[in-house]
Amino acid sequence: MFNFIKVGFIALTLFLTAFAVYADKHPEEIGNKDCMECHAEVTPETVQQWEESAHGFTGVKCGVCHGDEFNFKKIPANETCRGCHAEQVENNFMADKPCAMCHPAHTFTVHKQKDYK
C-alpha cells in the first residue's frame, strides 16, 4: 500500500511539473506570423471579442500582453498589465489576484477604463 502511495505521489509530481513547464507554451510555432493569421480561423470568437474591445480599438496587438513564441503567457501577469495600466494596477484592491479575474480576457470594454480608487 505504501509503495502505491509513493508511486502515485511521484506520478502526480511529474505530471504537475510537466504541466507547469508547458502550460504557457504556445501550441504552434509562431515565427514572424501575426497572431490573427491563425486565430481568425482557429478562434474567431476570441478575435471578434478582441476587435470589439478597447485593446482592439486602440491597436494593442496580442504580443503586447501575451508575449512572443519564446516568452508566451496564456494569462498575462499583473506586471504585464502595469506596463500600460500602472495607476489601475496600483489602485487595485485585489492586487494578489490576476487582473483577468475581474477583467475577462479580450473583453476589456471602454467602460472599464477608469481608475480604481
C-alpha positions as CSV (number, residue, x, y, z in Angstrom):
1,M,0.0,0.0,0.0
2,F,2.8,2.4,0.9
3,N,4.6,1.8,-2.4
4,F,1.3,2.5,-4.3
5,I,1.0,5.9,-2.5
6,K,4.7,6.7,-3.2
7,V,4.3,5.8,-6.9
8,G,1.1,7.8,-7.1
9,F,2.8,10.8,-5.4
10,I,5.8,10.6,-7.8
11,A,3.5,10.4,-10.8
12,L,1.4,13.3,-9.7
13,T,4.6,15.4,-9.1
14,L,5.9,14.6,-12.5
15,F,2.5,15.5,-14.1
16,L,2.3,18.8,-12.3
17,T,5.9,19.7,-13.2
18,A,5.3,18.9,-16.8
19,F,2.1,20.9,-16.8
20,A,3.8,23.9,-15.2
21,V,6.6,23.8,-17.7
22,Y,4.3,23.5,-20.8
23,A,1.2,25.4,-19.5
24,D,2.3,28.7,-21.2
25,K,4.0,27.1,-24.2
26,H,2.2,28.2,-27.4
27,P,0.9,25.1,-29.2
28,E,2.2,26.1,-32.6
29,E,5.4,27.7,-33.8
30,I,4.7,31.4,-34.2
31,G,7.7,32.7,-36.0
32,N,7.1,36.1,-37.7
33,K,3.4,35.5,-38.2
34,D,0.7,37.8,-36.9
35,C,-1.5,36.1,-34.4
36,M,-4.6,36.9,-36.5
37,E,-3.3,34.8,-39.4
38,C,-4.2,31.6,-37.4
39,H,-6.6,32.9,-34.7
40,A,-9.1,34.3,-37.2
41,E,-9.7,30.8,-38.3
42,V,-9.0,28.8,-35.2
43,T,-10.7,31.0,-32.5
44,P,-12.8,33.5,-34.5
45,E,-14.9,34.4,-31.4
46,T,-11.8,35.4,-29.5
47,V,-10.7,37.6,-32.4
48,Q,-14.1,39.2,-32.5
49,Q,-14.0,39.9,-28.8
50,W,-10.6,41.5,-29.2
51,E,-11.7,43.6,-32.2
52,E,-14.7,44.9,-30.1
53,S,-12.5,45.7,-27.0
54,A,-10.6,48.8,-26.1
55,H,-7.4,46.9,-26.9
56,G,-8.7,46.2,-30.4
57,F,-9.9,49.8,-30.9
58,T,-6.5,51.1,-30.0
59,G,-4.5,48.5,-31.9
60,V,-2.9,46.8,-28.9
61,K,-1.7,43.6,-30.5
62,C,-1.7,40.1,-28.9
63,G,2.1,40.1,-28.3
64,V,1.9,43.2,-26.1
65,C,0.0,41.1,-23.4
66,H,0.8,37.5,-24.3
67,G,4.5,37.9,-25.4
68,D,6.0,36.1,-28.3
69,E,6.9,32.5,-29.1
70,F,9.7,32.4,-26.6
71,N,8.0,34.1,-23.6
72,F,4.4,33.4,-24.3
73,K,1.9,33.7,-21.4
74,K,-1.6,32.4,-21.8
75,I,-2.8,34.6,-18.9
76,P,-0.6,37.7,-18.6
77,A,0.8,38.6,-15.1
78,N,-0.3,41.8,-13.4
79,E,3.1,43.2,-14.1
80,T,2.4,43.0,-17.8
81,C,-0.8,45.0,-17.3
82,R,1.1,47.5,-15.2
83,G,3.1,48.5,-18.3
84,C,0.1,50.4,-19.7
85,H,-2.3,50.5,-16.7
86,A,0.1,51.4,-13.8
87,E,-2.5,53.5,-11.9
88,Q,-5.2,50.9,-12.2
89,V,-2.9,48.1,-11.0
90,E,-1.6,50.3,-8.2
91,N,-5.1,51.1,-7.0
92,N,-6.4,47.5,-7.3
93,F,-7.8,46.4,-4.0
94,M,-7.3,42.8,-5.1
95,A,-3.7,43.1,-6.0
96,D,-3.0,39.5,-5.1
97,K,-5.4,38.3,-7.8
98,P,-4.8,38.3,-11.6
99,C,-6.3,41.3,-13.4
100,A,-8.0,38.8,-15.7
101,M,-10.1,37.5,-12.7
102,C,-12.3,40.6,-12.9
103,H,-11.4,41.6,-16.5
104,P,-12.1,38.5,-18.6
105,A,-9.7,38.0,-21.5
106,H,-10.3,40.0,-24.6
107,T,-13.5,41.7,-23.3
108,F,-11.9,44.9,-22.0
109,T,-14.8,47.3,-22.7
110,V,-14.4,51.0,-22.7
111,H,-16.5,51.4,-19.5
112,K,-13.8,49.5,-17.6
113,Q,-11.2,52.2,-18.4
114,K,-11.2,54.1,-15.2
115,D,-9.1,54.5,-12.1
116,Y,-9.9,52.1,-9.3
117,K,-9.8,54.3,-6.2
